[in-house]
Amino acid sequence: MADQADDLGIPTKLVRPMPRSAEPPGVSDPSRPSMAPAPASPPMSNLPPGAQAAHAAPSPRQRTDQPAARDNVVEPRKLIVGQGISLSGEINSCDRLVVEGNVQANLQNCQSMTISETGLFDGNAAIDDADVHGRFEGDLVVRKRLMIRASGHVAGTISYGEIEIEAGGRISGSIQAPRT
């Protein structure tokens, strides 16, 4: 092979000069040519002929444009409403809602909701678990656990399976405790 050293059997790759526009910042010595290091690649002489192209390392564009595949991991359907974002309408069938901005909505078929300190949820929600660091206003049905943090405030008509309120957390309105 033309690009392998005969004496050691180590694959080598020719290095091509980088264009001047691609040089790293601070490198401007015109007397020396700019060189890019060759990417490391495993020897392919042991692979069958058809597998060599498939075994080639992905290009940098392929590596950054495609997320890494995860085996047997199912990402939950998560909706994040970021700080400074306002959302209004119906939210149906999400696994997790994270409110960092303002949400005015009816929320159905959601497993959990987290309202951050900067978040406000105004509307109706029927969920399994809620963790409130910010504010909730409206009708809230929490089938399992409602957690109100020290900075949290829940106001409206509230029904819950179990509740925990940190010191400083507030709850007001019509509250229905679970029946035992």
LINQUIHU-V518130 format. One record per backbone hydrogen bond with DSSP energy under -1.0 kcal/mol. NH is the residue of the N-H (numbers start at 0). CO is the residue of the C=O. Records with the same first field share a line. If there is no record, write none. Layout:
NH->CO, CO
This chain:
3->0
4->9
8->4
11->2
17->33
21->18
22->19
26->23
31->28
35->15
46->43
50->47
54->50
62->58
63->59
64->60
65->61
77->75
78->95
80->97
84->81
86->101
88->103
90->105
92->107
94->76
95->76
96->111
97->78
98->113
99->80
100->80
101->84
102->119
103->86
104->121
105->88
106->123
107->90
111->94
112->128
113->96
114->130
115->98
118->115
119->100
120->134
121->102
122->136
123->104
124->138
125->106
126->140
128->110
129->144
130->112
131->146
132->114
134->118
135->152
136->120
137->154
138->122
139->156
140->124
141->158
142->126
143->127
145->161
146->129
147->163
148->131
151->148
152->133
153->169
154->135
155->171
156->137
157->173
158->139
159->175
161->143
163->145
165->147
168->165
169->151
171->153
173->155
175->157
